[in-house]
C-alpha cells in the first residue's frame, strides 16, 4: 500500500492500525507543508522583501483516510480538531 492508497474500507480495524495511523500523519504533514508553501509563494508578494510566513494552521485532511483515522489521531493528542472538517497539528 502506498501513501496515496486508501486503507481497506471493508475492515474498520485496519483503518486504526498503528502503521496506518503513521501513514495518515505523514500524509497530513506533507499536505500541510505543501499548503503552506503554496500560500507563501503566491503572486503579489515582492521578491525583494522577506515575504510573509503562511498563516495556514489547519487544513482538510487527505481524503484517502476515513474520518475515524483523524478522530483517533485527535484522541491520541497528535492532531487538534479545528472545526468545520479542518484539523491542525497539536504541537503548534
N, C-alpha and C positions, 0 to 999 in steps of 0.2 A: 504494500500500500504506500502510495506517495502522499506528500503533504496536501496535494490537491484532490485526492480521492476521498469521498465521503466514507465514514465508517459504516459497517454493516448495520443497516437500519432494522433488520429483522430481529436482532438480539440486542435489547437495550443495555445489557450488562457489558457488552463490548464497547459501547459509547463511553462508559465511565471507567474503562480500563486505564491504569496509570500511564501506560505508553501512549494511549490515545489522548489523554489529558495533556501530556507533554507536547505532543504534536500540535494540539489545538493552541496551547500557549505560544509555541514557536510561530505558528501561523498568525496569531493575533499580534504579536510583537512586530512581525515583519510587515503586516498591513498597517499598523500604527506608524511605523518608521517611514514607509512609503507615502502615507497620507501626509505626514509632517513635511517630508522633503518636497512633495508636490505643492504644499501650501507655501513653503519658503521660497520656491523657485518661480512663483507667479510673475507674469509680466507686470510692469509698472513699478517695480522696485529698482531703485538705482543701483547699478553695479559698483558705483563708487562709494556708496555708504556701506556701513557694516551690515545692513539688512536687519530684518527683524526675526526673532525667534518665532516659530509657529505657536499659535495659541491653541492648537488642537490637543485636547486632553482625553477625549472619549470618541470612540468610533463604533460603527456597527460591526459585530464580529463576523468572521468569514462564514459564509452560508454552508460550507461543506460539513459543518459540525452542527448537531442538533442543539436546541436550547438547553437541554438537560446538561450538556457538557459545560456550557457557560454558567449555568446556575450552580453546578458543582464547584467550579473554579471560584465563584463568588463565596460559596460556603467555606471553601478552604482558605479564603482570605487572599488569594492571588490576584483577583480582579474586584473592581467595585462596580455595582450596577448604578449607572448614571441616569437611568430612567429613559423611557421612550425607545427601548431597544438598544441603547448605547451602553458601552462598557469602557472602563478606564483601568489602567494598571493601578494596583493597590499601593505600590511602593512610591508613587509620585504624590 
